[in-house]
């Protein structure tokens, strides 16, 4: 029983670390693109938080890929 709780704790910690790092990455990439005059932005909301928390950096790249695809 204790190992199940520990495993759940590790999963939650990993999720929150990925979510926080993903949101920070979105913020900095948005600022970088803004300074370069590129009008592609990924919003910072619950869905992007969940995407970055579940998929990590590849999820953030996926969000930017979708945004770049929309402007084609």
PDB file of N, CA, C, O and CB in Angstrom:
ATOM      1  N   UNK A   1       0.823  -1.192   0.000  1.00  0.00           N
ATOM      2  CA  UNK A   1       0.000   0.000   0.000  1.00  0.00           C
ATOM      3  C   UNK A   1       0.866   1.255   0.000  1.00  0.00           C
ATOM      4  O   UNK A   1       0.548   2.234  -0.674  1.00  0.00           O
ATOM      5  CB  UNK A   1      -0.936  -0.001   1.203  1.00  0.00           C
ATOM      6  N   UNK A   2       1.945   1.223   0.747  1.00  0.00           N
ATOM      7  CA  UNK A   2       2.807   2.398   0.834  1.00  0.00           C
ATOM      8  C   UNK A   2       3.487   2.687  -0.503  1.00  0.00           C
ATOM      9  O   UNK A   2       3.668   3.847  -0.873  1.00  0.00           O
ATOM     10  CB  UNK A   2       3.860   2.202   1.926  1.00  0.00           C
ATOM     11  N   UNK A   3       3.862   1.630  -1.228  1.00  0.00           N
ATOM     12  CA  UNK A   3       4.527   1.835  -2.509  1.00  0.00           C
ATOM     13  C   UNK A   3       3.573   2.459  -3.537  1.00  0.00           C
ATOM     14  O   UNK A   3       4.015   3.200  -4.415  1.00  0.00           O
ATOM     15  CB  UNK A   3       5.076   0.504  -3.037  1.00  0.00           C
ATOM     16  N   UNK A   4       2.260   2.163  -3.433  1.00  0.00           N
ATOM     17  CA  UNK A   4       1.290   2.778  -4.332  1.00  0.00           C
ATOM     18  C   UNK A   4       1.197   4.277  -4.065  1.00  0.00           C
ATOM     19  O   UNK A   4       1.110   5.072  -5.001  1.00  0.00           O
ATOM     20  CB  UNK A   4      -0.092   2.118  -4.173  1.00  0.00           C
ATOM     21  N   UNK A   5       1.215   4.657  -2.814  1.00  0.00           N
ATOM     22  CA  UNK A   5       1.178   6.075  -2.454  1.00  0.00           C
ATOM     23  C   UNK A   5       2.432   6.800  -2.900  1.00  0.00           C
ATOM     24  O   UNK A   5       2.375   7.937  -3.367  1.00  0.00           O
ATOM     25  CB  UNK A   5       1.000   6.235  -0.956  1.00  0.00           C
ATOM     26  N   UNK A   6       3.562   6.131  -2.751  1.00  0.00           N
ATOM     27  CA  UNK A   6       4.824   6.725  -3.194  1.00  0.00           C
ATOM     28  C   UNK A   6       4.827   6.905  -4.707  1.00  0.00           C
ATOM     29  O   UNK A   6       5.284   7.929  -5.214  1.00  0.00           O
ATOM     30  CB  UNK A   6       6.017   5.853  -2.760  1.00  0.00           C
ATOM     31  N   UNK A   7       4.313   5.903  -5.431  1.00  0.00           N
ATOM     32  CA  UNK A   7       4.262   5.978  -6.897  1.00  0.00           C
ATOM     33  C   UNK A   7       3.347   7.112  -7.339  1.00  0.00           C
ATOM     34  O   UNK A   7       3.688   7.861  -8.254  1.00  0.00           O
ATOM     35  CB  UNK A   7       3.778   4.639  -7.497  1.00  0.00           C
ATOM     36  N   UNK A   8       2.201   7.245  -6.705  1.00  0.00           N
ATOM     37  CA  UNK A   8       1.275   8.329  -7.031  1.00  0.00           C
ATOM     38  C   UNK A   8       1.923   9.676  -6.743  1.00  0.00           C
ATOM     39  O   UNK A   8       1.770  10.620  -7.518  1.00  0.00           O
ATOM     40  CB  UNK A   8      -0.039   8.184  -6.236  1.00  0.00           C
ATOM     41  N   UNK A   9       2.645   9.768  -5.635  1.00  0.00           N
ATOM     42  CA  UNK A   9       3.346  10.997  -5.297  1.00  0.00           C
ATOM     43  C   UNK A   9       4.388  11.361  -6.340  1.00  0.00           C
ATOM     44  O   UNK A   9       4.526  12.530  -6.701  1.00  0.00           O
ATOM     45  CB  UNK A   9       4.000  10.866  -3.943  1.00  0.00           C
ATOM     46  N   UNK A  10       5.121  10.369  -6.825  1.00  0.00           N
ATOM     47  CA  UNK A  10       6.127  10.624  -7.857  1.00  0.00           C
ATOM     48  C   UNK A  10       5.471  11.094  -9.162  1.00  0.00           C
ATOM     49  O   UNK A  10       5.979  11.991  -9.836  1.00  0.00           O
ATOM     50  CB  UNK A  10       6.964   9.354  -8.110  1.00  0.00           C
ATOM     51  N   UNK A  11       4.351  10.483  -9.499  1.00  0.00           N
ATOM     52  CA  UNK A  11       3.640  10.882 -10.719  1.00  0.00           C
ATOM     53  C   UNK A  11       3.170  12.328 -10.601  1.00  0.00           C
ATOM     54  O   UNK A  11       3.318  13.104 -11.545  1.00  0.00           O
ATOM     55  CB  UNK A  11       2.435   9.944 -10.986  1.00  0.00           C
ATOM     56  N   UNK A  12       2.606  12.696  -9.457  1.00  0.00           N
ATOM     57  CA  UNK A  12       2.121  14.064  -9.267  1.00  0.00           C
ATOM     58  C   UNK A  12       3.263  15.077  -9.274  1.00  0.00           C
ATOM     59  O   UNK A  12       3.142  16.150  -9.865  1.00  0.00           O
ATOM     60  CB  UNK A  12       1.345  14.169  -7.959  1.00  0.00           C
ATOM     61  N   UNK A  13       4.365  14.737  -8.621  1.00  0.00           N
ATOM     62  CA  UNK A  13       5.517  15.642  -8.613  1.00  0.00           C
ATOM     63  C   UNK A  13       6.053  15.821 -10.026  1.00  0.00           C
ATOM     64  O   UNK A  13       6.355  16.944 -10.431  1.00  0.00           O
ATOM     65  CB  UNK A  13       6.628  15.107  -7.682  1.00  0.00           C
ATOM     66  N   UNK A  14       6.179  14.727 -10.789  1.00  0.00           N
ATOM     67  CA  UNK A  14       6.643  14.822 -12.174  1.00  0.00           C
ATOM     68  C   UNK A  14       5.703  15.683 -13.011  1.00  0.00           C
ATOM     69  O   UNK A  14       6.157  16.493 -13.820  1.00  0.00           O
ATOM     70  CB  UNK A  14       6.766  13.425 -12.792  1.00  0.00           C
ATOM     71  N   UNK A  15       4.410  15.514 -12.825  1.00  0.00           N
ATOM     72  CA  UNK A  15       3.434  16.314 -13.564  1.00  0.00           C
ATOM     73  C   UNK A  15       3.616  17.792 -13.264  1.00  0.00           C
ATOM     74  O   UNK A  15       3.669  18.609 -14.184  1.00  0.00           O
ATOM     75  CB  UNK A  15       2.004  15.876 -13.220  1.00  0.00           C
ATOM     76  N   UNK A  16       3.714  18.145 -11.987  1.00  0.00           N
ATOM     77  CA  UNK A  16       3.824  19.553 -11.615  1.00  0.00           C
ATOM     78  C   UNK A  16       5.143  20.164 -12.066  1.00  0.00           C
ATOM     79  O   UNK A  16       5.179  21.331 -12.455  1.00  0.00           O
ATOM     80  CB  UNK A  16       3.675  19.707 -10.118  1.00  0.00           C
ATOM     81  N   UNK A  17       6.221  19.399 -12.020  1.00  0.00           N
ATOM     82  CA  UNK A  17       7.507  19.911 -12.504  1.00  0.00           C
ATOM     83  C   UNK A  17       7.435  20.179 -14.002  1.00  0.00           C
ATOM     84  O   UNK A  17       7.869  21.234 -14.466  1.00  0.00           O
ATOM     85  CB  UNK A  17       8.649  18.915 -12.189  1.00  0.00           C
ATOM     86  N   UNK A  18       6.884  19.220 -14.771  1.00  0.00           N
ATOM     87  CA  UNK A  18       6.739  19.423 -16.211  1.00  0.00           C
ATOM     88  C   UNK A  18       5.813  20.593 -16.516  1.00  0.00           C
ATOM     89  O   UNK A  18       6.077  21.371 -17.433  1.00  0.00           O
ATOM     90  CB  UNK A  18       6.212  18.155 -16.874  1.00  0.00           C
ATOM     91  N   UNK A  19       4.723  20.722 -15.749  1.00  0.00           N
ATOM     92  CA  UNK A  19       3.764  21.803 -15.991  1.00  0.00           C
ATOM     93  C   UNK A  19       4.405  23.166 -15.733  1.00  0.00           C
ATOM     94  O   UNK A  19       4.248  24.082 -16.540  1.00  0.00           O
ATOM     95  CB  UNK A  19       2.518  21.626 -15.102  1.00  0.00           C
ATOM     96  N   UNK A  20       5.115  23.308 -14.637  1.00  0.00           N
ATOM     97  CA  UNK A  20       5.745  24.588 -14.305  1.00  0.00           C
ATOM     98  C   UNK A  20       6.832  24.930 -15.316  1.00  0.00           C
ATOM     99  O   UNK A  20       6.901  26.064 -15.790  1.00  0.00           O
ATOM    100  CB  UNK A  20       6.336  24.548 -12.886  1.00  0.00           C
ATOM    101  N   UNK A  21       7.678  23.964 -15.648  1.00  0.00           N
ATOM    102  CA  UNK A  21       8.730  24.213 -16.634  1.00  0.00           C
ATOM    103  C   UNK A  21       8.133  24.509 -18.009  1.00  0.00           C
ATOM    104  O   UNK A  21       8.644  25.363 -18.733  1.00  0.00           O
ATOM    105  CB  UNK A  21       9.679  23.010 -16.720  1.00  0.00           C
ATOM    106  N   UNK A  22       7.071  23.819 -18.369  1.00  0.00           N
ATOM    107  CA  UNK A  22       6.413  24.067 -19.645  1.00  0.00           C
ATOM    108  C   UNK A  22       5.810  25.460 -19.722  1.00  0.00           C
ATOM    109  O   UNK A  22       5.928  26.129 -20.748  1.00  0.00           O
ATOM    110  CB  UNK A  22       5.341  23.036 -19.881  1.00  0.00           C
ATOM    111  N   UNK A  23       5.165  25.906 -18.648  1.00  0.00           N
ATOM    112  CA  UNK A  23       4.593  27.246 -18.648  1.00  0.00           C
ATOM    113  C   UNK A  23       5.683  28.309 -18.690  1.00  0.00           C
ATOM    114  O   UNK A  23       5.524  29.335 -19.351  1.00  0.00           O
ATOM    115  CB  UNK A  23       3.710  27.447 -17.420  1.00  0.00           C
ATOM    116  N   UNK A  24       6.789  28.071 -17.990  1.00  0.00           N
ATOM    117  CA  UNK A  24       7.913  29.017 -18.050  1.00  0.00           C
ATOM    118  C   UNK A  24       8.482  29.063 -19.460  1.00  0.00           C
ATOM    119  O   UNK A  24       8.806  30.140 -19.961  1.00  0.00           O
ATOM    120  CB  UNK A  24       9.019  28.626 -17.038  1.00  0.00           C
ATOM    121  N   UNK A  25       8.606  27.914 -20.100  1.00  0.00           N
ATOM    122  CA  UNK A  25       9.116  27.859 -21.466  1.00  0.00           C
ATOM    123  C   UNK A  25       8.172  28.598 -22.418  1.00  0.00           C
ATOM    124  O   UNK A  25       8.633  29.327 -23.297  1.00  0.00           O
ATOM    125  CB  UNK A  25       9.297  26.395 -21.917  1.00  0.00           C
ATOM    126  N   UNK A  26       6.882  28.420 -22.258  1.00  0.00           N
ATOM    127  CA  UNK A  26       5.906  29.131 -23.091  1.00  0.00           C
ATOM    128  C   UNK A  26       6.053  30.635 -22.902  1.00  0.00           C
ATOM    129  O   UNK A  26       6.035  31.389 -23.875  1.00  0.00           O
ATOM    130  CB  UNK A  26       4.464  28.686 -22.749  1.00  0.00           C
ATOM    131  N   UNK A  27       6.197  31.071 -21.661  1.00  0.00           N
ATOM    132  CA  UNK A  27       6.353  32.502 -21.394  1.00  0.00           C
ATOM    133  C   UNK A  27       7.584  33.061 -22.099  1.00  0.00           C
ATOM    134  O   UNK A  27       7.502  34.088 -22.772  1.00  0.00           O
ATOM    135  CB  UNK A  27       6.450  32.756 -19.887  1.00  0.00           C
ATOM    136  N   UNK A  28       8.730  32.387 -21.946  1.00  0.00           N
ATOM    137  CA  UNK A  28       9.961  32.903 -22.523  1.00  0.00           C
ATOM    138  C   UNK A  28       9.969  32.821 -24.051  1.00  0.00           C
ATOM    139  O   UNK A  28      10.488  33.720 -24.714  1.00  0.00           O
ATOM    140  CB  UNK A  28      11.143  32.148 -21.964  1.00  0.00           C
ATOM    141  N   UNK A  29       9.409  31.773 -24.605  1.00  0.00           N
ATOM    142  CA  UNK A  29       9.344  31.672 -26.069  1.00  0.00           C
ATOM    143  C   UNK A  29       8.394  32.727 -26.621  1.00  0.00           C
ATOM    144  O   UNK A  29       8.677  33.321 -27.662  1.00  0.00           O
ATOM    145  CB  UNK A  29       8.889  30.254 -26.505  1.00  0.00           C
ATOM    146  N   UNK A  30       7.275  32.972 -25.949  1.00  0.00           N
ATOM    147  CA  UNK A  30       6.371  34.041 -26.380  1.00  0.00           C
ATOM    148  C   UNK A  30       7.091  35.384 -26.386  1.00  0.00           C
ATOM    149  O   UNK A  30       6.943  36.167 -27.324  1.00  0.00           O
ATOM    150  CB  UNK A  30       5.133  34.106 -25.466  1.00  0.00           C
ATOM    151  N   UNK A  31       7.865  35.649 -25.344  1.00  0.00           N
ATOM    152  CA  UNK A  31       8.609  36.911 -25.272  1.00  0.00           C
ATOM    153  C   UNK A  31       9.675  36.985 -26.363  1.00  0.00           C
ATOM    154  O   UNK A  31       9.871  38.041 -26.965  1.00  0.00           O
ATOM    155  CB  UNK A  31       9.260  37.071 -23.888  1.00  0.00           C
ATOM    156  N   UNK A  32      10.359  35.886 -26.621  1.00  0.00           N
ATOM    157  CA  UNK A  32      11.371  35.854 -27.670  1.00  0.00           C
ATOM    158  C   UNK A  32      10.748  36.113 -29.036  1.00  0.00           C
ATOM    159  O   UNK A  32      11.273  36.907 -29.817  1.00  0.00           O
ATOM    160  CB  UNK A  32      12.098  34.509 -27.668  1.00  0.00           C
ATOM    161  N   UNK A  33       9.640  35.454 -29.326  1.00  0.00           N
ATOM    162  CA  UNK A  33       8.967  35.662 -30.603  1.00  0.00           C
ATOM    163  C   UNK A  33       8.447  37.085 -30.733  1.00  0.00           C
ATOM    164  O   UNK A  33       8.490  37.667 -31.817  1.00  0.00           O
ATOM    165  CB  UNK A  33       7.821  34.674 -30.763  1.00  0.00           C
ATOM    166  N   UNK A  34       7.956  37.652 -29.630  1.00  0.00           N
ATOM    167  CA  UNK A  34       7.466  39.030 -29.635  1.00  0.00           C
ATOM    168  C   UNK A  34       8.603  39.998 -29.949  1.00  0.00           C
ATOM    169  O   UNK A  34       8.424  40.938 -30.723  1.00  0.00           O
ATOM    170  CB  UNK A  34       6.822  39.382 -28.278  1.00  0.00           C
ATOM    171  N   UNK A  35       9.775  39.770 -29.350  1.00  0.00           N
ATOM    172  CA  UNK A  35      10.910  40.663 -29.595  1.00  0.00           C
ATOM    173  C   UNK A  35      11.424  40.554 -31.030  1.00  0.00           C
ATOM    174  O   UNK A  35      12.039  41.492 -31.538  1.00  0.00           O
ATOM    175  CB  UNK A  35      12.039  40.354 -28.618  1.00  0.00           C
ATOM    176  N   UNK A  36      11.181  39.425 -31.685  1.00  0.00           N
ATOM    177  CA  UNK A  36      11.602  39.227 -33.069  1.00  0.00           C
ATOM    178  C   UNK A  36      10.526  39.672 -34.070  1.00  0.00           C
ATOM    179  O   UNK A  36      10.744  39.618 -35.280  1.00  0.00           O
ATOM    180  CB  UNK A  36      11.949  37.762 -33.299  1.00  0.00           C
ATOM    181  N   UNK A  37       9.381  40.106 -33.569  1.00  0.00           N
ATOM    182  CA  UNK A  37       8.306  40.569 -34.439  1.00  0.00           C
ATOM    183  C   UNK A  37       7.482  39.454 -35.050  1.00  0.00           C
ATOM    184  O   UNK A  37       6.784  39.679 -36.039  1.00  0.00           O
ATOM    185  CB  UNK A  37       8.870  41.400 -35.523  1.00  0.00           C
ATOM    186  N   UNK A  38       7.543  38.272 -34.493  1.00  0.00           N
ATOM    187  CA  UNK A  38       6.768  37.129 -34.987  1.00  0.00           C
ATOM    188  C   UNK A  38       5.467  37.070 -34.197  1.00  0.00           C
ATOM    189  O   UNK A  38       5.482  37.064 -32.966  1.00  0.00           O
ATOM    190  CB  UNK A  38       7.575  35.781 -34.855  1.00  0.00           C
ATOM    191  N   UNK A  39       4.351  37.026 -34.899  1.00  0.00           N
ATOM    192  CA  UNK A  39       3.050  37.158 -34.239  1.00  0.00           C
ATOM    193  C   UNK A  39       2.441  35.831 -33.800  1.00  0.00           C
ATOM    194  O   UNK A  39       1.219  35.732 -33.691  1.00  0.00           O
ATOM    195  CB  UNK A  39       2.096  37.852 -35.155  1.00  0.00           C
ATOM    196  N   UNK A  40       3.241  34.829 -33.550  1.00  0.00           N
ATOM    197  CA  UNK A  40       2.728  33.540 -33.076  1.00  0.00           C
ATOM    198  C   UNK A  40       2.844  33.510 -31.555  1.00  0.00           C
ATOM    199  O   UNK A  40       3.923  33.711 -30.999  1.00  0.00           O
ATOM    200  CB  UNK A  40       3.508  32.337 -33.725  1.00  0.00           C
ATOM    201  N   UNK A  41       1.722  33.259 -30.896  1.00  0.00           N
ATOM    202  CA  UNK A  41       1.710  33.187 -29.439  1.00  0.00           C
ATOM    203  C   UNK A  41       0.928  31.950 -29.011  1.00  0.00           C
ATOM    204  O   UNK A  41      -0.077  31.592 -29.626  1.00  0.00           O
ATOM    205  CB  UNK A  41       1.093  34.476 -28.819  1.00  0.00           C
ATOM    206  N   UNK A  42       1.397  31.313 -27.962  1.00  0.00           N
ATOM    207  CA  UNK A  42       0.646  30.234 -27.325  1.00  0.00           C
ATOM    208  C   UNK A  42       0.089  30.815 -26.039  1.00  0.00           C
ATOM    209  O   UNK A  42       0.833  31.363 -25.226  1.00  0.00           O
ATOM    210  CB  UNK A  42       1.545  28.952 -27.055  1.00  0.00           C
ATOM    211  N   UNK A  43      -1.206  30.697 -25.855  1.00  0.00           N
ATOM    212  CA  UNK A  43      -1.834  31.224 -24.658  1.00  0.00           C
ATOM    213  C   UNK A  43      -1.434  30.437 -23.419  1.00  0.00           C
ATOM    214  O   UNK A  43      -1.096  29.256 -23.496  1.00  0.00           O
ATOM    215  CB  UNK A  43      -3.334  31.217 -24.813  1.00  0.00           C
ATOM    216  N   UNK A  44      -1.480  31.107 -22.290  1.00  0.00           N
ATOM    217  CA  UNK A  44      -1.170  30.451 -21.018  1.00  0.00           C
ATOM    218  C   UNK A  44      -2.497  30.254 -20.289  1.00  0.00           C
ATOM    219  O   UNK A  44      -3.038  31.184 -19.691  1.00  0.00           O
ATOM    220  CB  UNK A  44      -0.144  31.301 -20.147  1.00  0.00           C
ATOM    221  N   UNK A  45      -3.008  29.030 -20.351  1.00  0.00           N
ATOM    222  CA  UNK A  45      -4.290  28.722 -19.738  1.00  0.00           C
ATOM    223  C   UNK A  45      -4.273  27.283 -19.221  1.00  0.00           C
ATOM    224  O   UNK A  45      -3.232  26.626 -19.229  1.00  0.00           O
ATOM    225  CB  UNK A  45      -5.450  28.933 -20.747  1.00  0.00           C
ATOM    226  N   UNK A  46      -5.411  26.809 -18.781  1.00  0.00           N
ATOM    227  CA  UNK A  46      -5.502  25.476 -18.182  1.00  0.00           C
ATOM    228  C   UNK A  46      -5.152  24.380 -19.192  1.00  0.00           C
ATOM    229  O   UNK A  46      -4.492  23.401 -18.843  1.00  0.00           O
ATOM    230  CB  UNK A  46      -6.911  25.243 -17.626  1.00  0.00           C
ATOM    231  N   UNK A  47      -5.587  24.542 -20.425  1.00  0.00           N
ATOM    232  CA  UNK A  47      -5.306  23.507 -21.425  1.00  0.00           C
ATOM    233  C   UNK A  47      -3.819  23.410 -21.743  1.00  0.00           C
ATOM    234  O   UNK A  47      -3.290  22.309 -21.896  1.00  0.00           O
ATOM    235  CB  UNK A  47      -6.086  23.786 -22.701  1.00  0.00           C
ATOM    236  N   UNK A  48      -3.141  24.549 -21.843  1.00  0.00           N
ATOM    237  CA  UNK A  48      -1.707  24.498 -22.097  1.00  0.00           C
ATOM    238  C   UNK A  48      -0.963  23.985 -20.869  1.00  0.00           C
ATOM    239  O   UNK A  48       0.065  23.320 -21.002  1.00  0.00           O
ATOM    240  CB  UNK A  48      -1.183  25.883 -22.498  1.00  0.00           C
ATOM    241  N   UNK A  49      -1.467  24.283 -19.685  1.00  0.00           N
ATOM    242  CA  UNK A  49      -0.875  23.745 -18.458  1.00  0.00           C
ATOM    243  C   UNK A  49      -0.981  22.226 -18.446  1.00  0.00           C
ATOM    244  O   UNK A  49      -0.009  21.538 -18.135  1.00  0.00           O
ATOM    245  CB  UNK A  49      -1.564  24.340 -17.211  1.00  0.00           C
ATOM    246  N   UNK A  50      -2.155  21.701 -18.783  1.00  0.00           N
ATOM    247  CA  UNK A  50      -2.339  20.250 -18.826  1.00  0.00           C
ATOM    248  C   UNK A  50      -1.487  19.607 -19.915  1.00  0.00           C
ATOM    249  O   UNK A  50      -0.909  18.541 -19.704  1.00  0.00           O
ATOM    250  CB  UNK A  50      -3.809  19.911 -19.050  1.00  0.00           C
ATOM    251  N   UNK A  51      -1.410  20.251 -21.077  1.00  0.00           N
ATOM    252  CA  UNK A  51      -0.616  19.701 -22.172  1.00  0.00           C
ATOM    253  C   UNK A  51       0.857  19.633 -21.795  1.00  0.00           C
ATOM    254  O   UNK A  51       1.512  18.614 -22.017  1.00  0.00           O
ATOM    255  CB  UNK A  51      -0.797  20.538 -23.438  1.00  0.00           C
ATOM    256  N   UNK A  52       1.378  20.713 -21.227  1.00  0.00           N
ATOM    257  CA  UNK A  52       2.789  20.707 -20.848  1.00  0.00           C
ATOM    258  C   UNK A  52       3.030  19.788 -19.656  1.00  0.00           C
ATOM    259  O   UNK A  52       4.110  19.210 -19.539  1.00  0.00           O
ATOM    260  CB  UNK A  52       3.263  22.126 -20.522  1.00  0.00           C
ATOM    261  N   UNK A  53       2.054  19.642 -18.774  1.00  0.00           N
ATOM    262  CA  UNK A  53       2.205  18.744 -17.643  1.00  0.00           C
ATOM    263  C   UNK A  53       2.194  17.283 -18.031  1.00  0.00           C
ATOM    264  O   UNK A  53       2.910  16.473 -17.441  1.00  0.00           O
ATOM    265  CB  UNK A  53       1.129  18.997 -16.655  1.00  0.00           C
ATOM    266  N   UNK A  54       1.391  16.941 -19.013  1.00  0.00           N
ATOM    267  CA  UNK A  54       1.280  15.548 -19.447  1.00  0.00           C
ATOM    268  C   UNK A  54       2.413  15.174 -20.391  1.00  0.00           C
ATOM    269  O   UNK A  54       3.039  14.127 -20.229  1.00  0.00           O
ATOM    270  CB  UNK A  54      -0.067  15.306 -20.126  1.00  0.00           C
ATOM    271  N   UNK A  55       2.679  16.031 -21.382  1.00  0.00           N
ATOM    272  CA  UNK A  55       3.638  15.686 -22.433  1.00  0.00           C
ATOM    273  C   UNK A  55       5.019  16.310 -22.248  1.00  0.00           C
ATOM    274  O   UNK A  55       5.977  15.876 -22.889  1.00  0.00           O
ATOM    275  CB  UNK A  55       3.091  16.101 -23.756  1.00  0.00           C
ATOM    276  N   UNK A  56       5.139  17.307 -21.393  1.00  0.00           N
ATOM    277  CA  UNK A  56       6.431  17.949 -21.166  1.00  0.00           C
ATOM    278  C   UNK A  56       6.819  18.871 -22.313  1.00  0.00           C
ATOM    279  O   UNK A  56       5.954  19.480 -22.943  1.00  0.00           O
ATOM    280  CB  UNK A  56       7.506  16.900 -20.966  1.00  0.00           C
ATOM    281  N   UNK A  57       8.110  18.975 -22.586  1.00  0.00           N
ATOM    282  CA  UNK A  57       8.616  19.864 -23.630  1.00  0.00           C
ATOM    283  C   UNK A  57       8.092  19.480 -25.016  1.00  0.00           C
ATOM    284  O   UNK A  57       7.785  20.376 -25.803  1.00  0.00           O
ATOM    285  CB  UNK A  57      10.139  19.848 -23.631  1.00  0.00           C
ATOM    286  N   UNK A  58       7.976  18.196 -25.349  1.00  0.00           N
ATOM    287  CA  UNK A  58       7.361  17.876 -26.648  1.00  0.00           C
ATOM    288  C   UNK A  58       5.932  18.397 -26.768  1.00  0.00           C
ATOM    289  O   UNK A  58       5.495  18.747 -27.864  1.00  0.00           O
ATOM    290  CB  UNK A  58       7.369  16.374 -26.866  1.00  0.00           C
ATOM    291  N   UNK A  59       5.210  18.453 -25.674  1.00  0.00           N
ATOM    292  CA  UNK A  59       3.861  19.016 -25.704  1.00  0.00           C
ATOM    293  C   UNK A  59       3.874  20.503 -25.993  1.00  0.00           C
ATOM    294  O   UNK A  59       3.010  21.008 -26.710  1.00  0.00           O
ATOM    295  CB  UNK A  59       3.155  18.759 -24.392  1.00  0.00           C
ATOM    296  N   UNK A  60       4.860  21.214 -25.432  1.00  0.00           N
ATOM    297  CA  UNK A  60       4.999  22.644 -25.716  1.00  0.00           C
ATOM    298  C   UNK A  60       5.357  22.844 -27.185  1.00  0.00           C
ATOM    299  O   UNK A  60       4.827  23.741 -27.841  1.00  0.00           O
ATOM    300  CB  UNK A  60       6.075  23.287 -24.802  1.00  0.00           C
ATOM    301  N   UNK A  61       6.255  22.011 -27.697  1.00  0.00           N
ATOM    302  CA  UNK A  61       6.610  22.093 -29.119  1.00  0.00           C
ATOM    303  C   UNK A  61       5.382  21.815 -29.989  1.00  0.00           C
ATOM    304  O   UNK A  61       5.200  22.456 -31.024  1.00  0.00           O
ATOM    305  CB  UNK A  61       7.747  21.094 -29.457  1.00  0.00           C
ATOM    306  N   UNK A  62       4.554  20.878 -29.582  1.00  0.00           N
ATOM    307  CA  UNK A  62       3.321  20.580 -30.308  1.00  0.00           C
ATOM    308  C   UNK A  62       2.395  21.793 -30.341  1.00  0.00           C
ATOM    309  O   UNK A  62       1.804  22.090 -31.379  1.00  0.00           O
ATOM    310  CB  UNK A  62       2.603  19.386 -29.671  1.00  0.00           C
ATOM    311  N   UNK A  63       2.265  22.490 -29.225  1.00  0.00           N
ATOM    312  CA  UNK A  63       1.424  23.685 -29.182  1.00  0.00           C
ATOM    313  C   UNK A  63       1.930  24.751 -30.140  1.00  0.00           C
ATOM    314  O   UNK A  63       1.140  25.375 -30.849  1.00  0.00           O
ATOM    315  CB  UNK A  63       1.366  24.243 -27.767  1.00  0.00           C
ATOM    316  N   UNK A  64       3.241  24.965 -30.165  1.00  0.00           N
ATOM    317  CA  UNK A  64       3.803  25.945 -31.098  1.00  0.00           C
ATOM    318  C   UNK A  64       3.666  25.465 -32.539  1.00  0.00           C
ATOM    319  O   UNK A  64       3.436  26.276 -33.435  1.00  0.00           O
ATOM    320  CB  UNK A  64       5.280  26.214 -30.770  1.00  0.00           C
ATOM    321  N   UNK A  65       3.800  24.180 -32.773  1.00  0.00           N
ATOM    322  CA  UNK A  65       3.607  23.643 -34.117  1.00  0.00           C
ATOM    323  C   UNK A  65       2.200  23.889 -34.610  1.00  0.00           C
ATOM    324  O   UNK A  65       2.005  24.244 -35.773  1.00  0.00           O
ATOM    325  CB  UNK A  65       3.911  22.157 -34.144  1.00  0.00           C
ATOM    326  N   UNK A  66       1.219  23.709 -33.753  1.00  0.00           N
ATOM    327  CA  UNK A  66      -0.165  23.963 -34.120  1.00  0.00           C
ATOM    328  C   UNK A  66      -0.356  25.433 -34.454  1.00  0.00           C
ATOM    329  O   UNK A  66      -1.020  25.766 -35.435  1.00  0.00           O
ATOM    330  CB  UNK A  66      -1.113  23.541 -32.991  1.00  0.00           C
ATOM    331  N   UNK A  67       0.222  26.315 -33.644  1.00  0.00           N
ATOM    332  CA  UNK A  67       0.083  27.762 -33.894  1.00  0.00           C
ATOM    333  C   UNK A  67       0.758  28.168 -35.203  1.00  0.00           C
ATOM    334  O   UNK A  67       0.210  28.968 -35.961  1.00  0.00           O
ATOM    335  CB  UNK A  67       0.682  28.568 -32.726  1.00  0.00           C
ATOM    336  N   UNK A  68       1.945  27.623 -35.472  1.00  0.00           N
ATOM    337  CA  UNK A  68       2.615  27.955 -36.724  1.00  0.00           C
ATOM    338  C   UNK A  68       1.843  27.389 -37.917  1.00  0.00           C
ATOM    339  O   UNK A  68       1.780  28.024 -38.970  1.00  0.00           O
ATOM    340  CB  UNK A  68       4.056  27.422 -36.720  1.00  0.00           C
ATOM    341  N   UNK A  69       1.263  26.213 -37.760  1.00  0.00           N
ATOM    342  CA  UNK A  69       0.484  25.610 -38.835  1.00  0.00           C
ATOM    343  C   UNK A  69      -0.750  26.447 -39.164  1.00  0.00           C
ATOM    344  O   UNK A  69      -1.151  26.533 -40.324  1.00  0.00           O
ATOM    345  CB  UNK A  69       0.069  24.192 -38.456  1.00  0.00           C
ATOM    346  N   UNK A  70      -1.356  27.067 -38.142  1.00  0.00           N
ATOM    347  CA  UNK A  70      -2.554  27.878 -38.348  1.00  0.00           C
ATOM    348  C   UNK A  70      -2.277  29.114 -39.200  1.00  0.00           C
ATOM    349  O   UNK A  70      -3.186  29.608 -39.867  1.00  0.00           O
ATOM    350  CB  UNK A  70      -3.130  28.299 -37.011  1.00  0.00           C
ATOM    351  N   UNK A  71      -1.032  29.631 -39.195  1.00  0.00           N
ATOM    352  CA  UNK A  71      -0.769  30.851 -39.944  1.00  0.00           C
ATOM    353  C   UNK A  71      -0.371  30.573 -41.394  1.00  0.00           C
ATOM    354  O   UNK A  71      -0.210  31.509 -42.177  1.00  0.00           O
ATOM    355  CB  UNK A  71       0.318  31.645 -39.260  1.00  0.00           C
ATOM    356  N   UNK A  72      -0.210  29.294 -41.762  1.00  0.00           N
ATOM    357  CA  UNK A  72       0.174  28.967 -43.144  1.00  0.00           C
ATOM    358  C   UNK A  72      -0.952  29.218 -44.118  1.00  0.00           C
ATOM    359  O   UNK A  72      -0.791  28.994 -45.317  1.00  0.00           O
ATOM    360  CB  UNK A  72       0.612  27.522 -43.244  1.00  0.00           C
TER     361      UNK A  72
END
